[in-house]
Amino acid sequence: MKPWGDLCSKYGINTVLSPFISRERLDNKHVHVKGSKIVRETGFEYERCGLGREEILECLEEACEAGLFMRIWEGEGGKKDG
């Protein structure tokens, strides 16, 4: 994908990651992004400094609604069903 390659070249990013990478290439590999260069080079600003309990529950709720996970808790307390 040309735009991805252009961005990597422009900002001096040397990576095997691409939108078309196969899952097998990522198995047993630690993949992370160091955000300092993104902030410094692009002016990007984070809206949050991290994930808290509420944000994680929100993500899980969205995943359940999308059918990616089965709901096994009720409400905020995290109690399991039946």
N, C-alpha and C positions, 0 to 999 in steps of 0.2 A: 504494500500500500504506500504509494508515493508520499502523501502528506506525513505519514509516520516517519519515513526515512528522512524527509526534509527537516523535520523538527529535531530528530536525533543528530543530524549533521550540523544544523545551525547552532545547537547548544552543546556540541561535543559529547554527546551521550553514546557510549559504546555498550551496546546491549544485544542479547540474543532475543529479547522480548519483541514480539510483534503481534498484531491483531490476529495473525494466522498461525501462531505457534501451536504445536501439538501438545496434548496433555502429557505424553510420555517424556517430552523434553524437560518438563517441570517436576516430574516425580522425584522425590527425595532431594529437592533443591530448595534452599532458603531464598525466597524472593521478597525483597523489600525496596521501598523507595525512600531515599534520604531527601526530605522535603526542603532542606535549606537552599539548594541550588534552584529549585523551582521558584521559591519565594524571591530569591536574589535576582534571578535572570528575567523573570516574567512579571514580577510585581503582584503575583497571586497572594491573596490573604485568606488564611483559614478562618472559618466562622466559629469553630470550636477547637478547644485545645486537646480534646480527647473524647473517648466514649465512656459514658456513665451507664448506670443500670437502665435508666429510662430510654436512652438511645438504643441500647442492645435489645430491650423488650420491643421497641418500635420496629426494629429490623426483623426480629423473629415474628412479630405479628404480620408484617407485610409478606414474609416468606410463607407463613401458614395460609394467608389469603390467596397467595399465588399457587398453592398446592405443592410447594417445595418441601414443607415439613408438616407432620401431623401434630395437631395441638394436643399437648399433654398437661397443660396448666390452666388455671382459672385466674383471671384478673391480675392484680398487682402482687398478691401474696405468693404466687408461684406454687400454689397447692395443686397436686396432681388430681386428675379426675378419678373417681371411683376406685 
